[in-house]
Amino acid sequence: MQVNQVDDRPASQAFTVAGRLLFTESLNVQLRRLIELLFAGWQLTTVPLTDRTPDIRINFFCGDRQPDIPDNLNQFEVAGGGQCYTGGGELYLALQDSLVHLKETRPLVVDVWFAELPGSNDPLLATATSFAVCAALRRFGMFDLHSAGVVAPGSEKGVLIVGRSGSGKSTLALQLALAGWAYLSDDELLLSLVDGEVEARGFRRFFAVNTGLELKHCFEPDVSLGLKRTSHAFPGIVLFTNLNNEAKSEMRKLTQAEGMMRLIRACPWATYDTSIASANLVVLSVLARQSVAFELLAARDLLQPGYAAELLSEL
């Protein structure tokens, strides 16, 4: 029988991301340690607890009875087999044996329940927690995009590499970083408006690169390889990637309308999360106007040292 150690009172930790103060709390000692390890791999800055009211408070529960979801909410299915429910300033995500509940209060409160203590490598831990953090940040104008981000040497403009899992984002971002490009993230970015332009920030510190046999190697390129990480950039190019399993990569320029439609498909919350959908679509529209979009059919030649940097430098 698994025994979960519980404190008499919740322990809090404070973090900042893009100027917003986020508190986490949990009574469960083991769950609290798992969350600490998870956050250590994300681009969140640990700060001392203060008397300042947080912008976001996330409470984590393990083994507690999950609340009932109201019947009058809009329901739709999300990737991974989860069910999302929205309406009346509330949002629920039911994913396997976990439940996330967001309440649009001030401070904004998100409760995360796990039926039992997840393992340190359990994808459910990262998925539910990432959803909780990103759903909260969307209420403060920071919209998540499943994308890698890099910046060419001597440039202030970023390149976003957008694609589904397994489309080569991490591999391409790593090849560019090895060629001297600075990187934001290999998998997830936060987009926000700054002085009328879209700014992209990295969300995850580590890279997860496919090593074959459906295994991924996780590491921090700045720590392991001394590569350059940057905190933010203003995108000038958006690449939508797919693998073509050929020897030679192909590139095709997209129209602004094509780029916008692909951004919307890559950001399902821009339509699903109704309370912030309008603001999210505005950010994507600005991004489509300020950047040039391309479709990249990525092939084996991108694995040649320096070739990816040479290909993209021509843009």
N, C-alpha and C positions, 0 to 999 in steps of 0.2 A: 504494500500500500504506500502511495506517495504521500509524504507529509510536507505541507507548505508552511514555512515559518512566517508568522504574522506578528507585526509590531502592534502595540496598543494605540499608536497614533501614526498617521501617515507621515512619511518623510518627503520633503520637497526638494526639488532641484530647479535652478533657474538657468535659462539659456536665452541668447538673443539670436535673431536671424533678420537681417536687413532692417535693423533698428527696432524690431518688435520684441517684447519681453514675453517669454513663454515659461510657465511653471508646469512641472510634472509632479504628481503625487501618487503614492501607492502604499497600502498597508503591508503588502506581501513582499518580504525581503528578497526572495529569489527572483520574483518578477521585476522588482526594482533594479536589481543588478543586471538582468537581461536588457532592460531598457537603457541603462547607462552604457552598456557595451554597444548597443545598436546606435545610439546617438553619437558615440565616439567615431563612428564611420560616416557620419553625415556632417555637413558644413554648418553646424550649430556651435556657437561660442558659449562655453560655460561661464557663468558670472556668479558672484556672491548673491545670496538671498538678501533682498532689501525690503523696506516697507512700501515700496512703490507697488501700486496695483498692477498686476500683469495684464497684458493684452489678451493672452490666451492661457487657459488653465486646462490641462489634460489629466484626468484621473484614470488610473489603471486598476482593474479588479480581476481577481482570479478565483474561480469556484463559487462566486456569489450568484444569486439568482438574477438572471437578466430581465429587464423590464419588458412588458408587452408593447408591441408596436401598434400604434393607433390604426384603426381600419380606414380612416378617411384620407390617407395620404396617397400621392401618386407613386406608382410602383413600376420599376423597370429592372431588367437584368443587366449586370455589368460583367466585364471580362473576369474570368476565373470562376464563373458560376455563382457569383454573389447576387444578392437582391438589394436594391437601393430604394428608399422611401423618402419622399420630400413633400414639404408643405407646411404652412403656418410657422415659418421660421425655424423648422427643425429638419434634421436630416439623419436617417438611419442607414447603416450598411450592415447587412447580415451576411457574413462570409464564413462558411463552414461552421465551426463551433464558437465563433467570435461575433461580437456585436459592437458597433461604433454608433454613438448617439451624439450629435452636435446640436447645441442650443444657442441660438443667436441672442445672447445676453451680453452684458458688459460687466466684468470681462467675459469674453466668449468662453464657453465651457464645452469640453468634449469628454465623454465617458467611454472607456474602452473595456469591454469584458472578454475574458477568455474562460471557457468552460473548465479547462484544466491548464496547468502550467505548461507553456510551449517549450520545446527544446531550443537551445541556442541557435541551431541551424534550421529551425522550422520556418519555412517561408511565410506561414501565417502570421508569425510575430512581426516580421518586417512589413508585410502587406497591410495588415490592420493598422499598425502604428503609422506607417507612411501615409495611409489614407487619412488618419485623424489629423496629422500635422498639416498636410497639404489642403485638406478641406477647410481647416481653420485659417491658413494663410490666404486662401482665396478670398476670404471675407475682408482682408486687408490689402487687396489689390495685387497680390502675388500669385500668379497662375502657373500651375505645373505643366510641363511639356515633356513627353517621353523623348528625349533628345540628348545627344552629346554636344559639347560646345568647345571650340578651339579658337585661337587667335594667331594669325600669321606673324612671324617676326617683323618688328618695325611697323606694325599696323595697330590701329585702335579698333578696327572692325572685326567682329566675330563671325565665325562660320558655324551654323547650327547643322547637325547631322541627325535628321529625323527618320525614324523607322521603327517598325515593330521589333520585338525581341528576336534575335537571331539574324538580323538584317545587316550585321557587320559594323554597327555604330562603334562599339568598343574597340574592335580591331583597327578601324580606320583612325579613330582618335588617338590610339596608341602609336600608330605609325607616324602620325603627324607630330605628336609630342616628342618622339624619338628624333625627329628631324628638326627640332628646335622650336616648334610651335608651343605656345602656352595653352593650357587646357582649363576648362571650367568643370566639366564632369563628363563621364562616358555614357550616362544613362538618363539623368533627369535634371531639368533646369527649372528655375523660377523666373517667370517673365513679369515685368512691371513697367509702368510708364514713368519716365523721368524726363522732365522738361520737354514733353511732347514726343519723345523717342522711346522705343522699347529697349529696356536693359535686361540682359540675361545674367542670372547668377547660378552657380553650381549648387546642387543639393547634396550629392553623395561624394565623399572624399575618395573612395576606393574605386578601382576599375575591376570589372568582372569579365575576363577575357576567356572565350571558349577554347579549351585545350583538346577537344575531341571527346568522343564517347559520352556526350552530354554533360561533361564536367567543365566547371569554370574555375579559373584561378583568380583569386581576389588579392589585390595588393594596392598600395598607395604609390603612384609613380613618383611623386616628389620625395617620398621617404626611401623607397626601394631603389630608385634609379637616378635620383637627383634631378628629375624633370621639373619644368616650371609650371606651377599652378597659379592661376589668377582668379580673383574673386568675382569679377564682373566684366562684361563687354557689351557693346552695342552691335547687334547682328547686322551684317551687310550682305550675307549670302545664306541661303537655306538650301541644304541638300536633302532630298528625299531618297533614301537608299533602299535598294533591294539587291539580293544576290542573283547573278545570272549563270553561275557555275560554268563560265567560259574562261578562256585564257586572257581575253582583253576586255577592259571596262569600257562602258559607253556612257556618254553624258548628253543630256538634252535639256535645253533651256525651256522653262515653263512660262506661260503668261502669268500676269498678276492674278487673274481670276483662278487659274489652275492652282497656283500656289496657295491662295486663300482656301480653296476647297480642300486641299490636302491638309492644311493646318487644322481646319475644323475637324476632319476625320481623325487627326492625331490627338485632338483635345476633346474627348467626348463630354467632359464636364462643362464645356462651353455651351452645350445644349441641355444636358441632363440636370445640372445643378442650377435650378431655375432662378434662385434668388441672386445669383451672381452672373448669370448667363450673359446679360447685356454688357456688363463691364468686361467680361472675358472676351467676347466677340470684338469689342472695340480694340483691345490690345492686339488680337490676332490681325485685325484689319490694318492697324498701324504697322505691324511687323511685315505684312504682305507688301505694303507700299514702300517701306524703307529698305527692303532687301530685294535681291534678285534670286529667284528660285530656279533650281535645277533638279532634274531626275538623274540619279546615278545608278546605273546597273553595275554593281561592284563585282569584279572578277579577280582572278588569282594574281594578276599583275600588280595589284595594290599591296601585295605582301612583299614585293621587292623593295629593299631599303631605298628610301628617298623618292620612290615613284609617286606615292600619294601626294607628297608636298609639291613635286614638280607639276602634277596634274592640276592641283587646286591653285597653285600660284598663277597659272595661266588665266584664271578667272578674274 
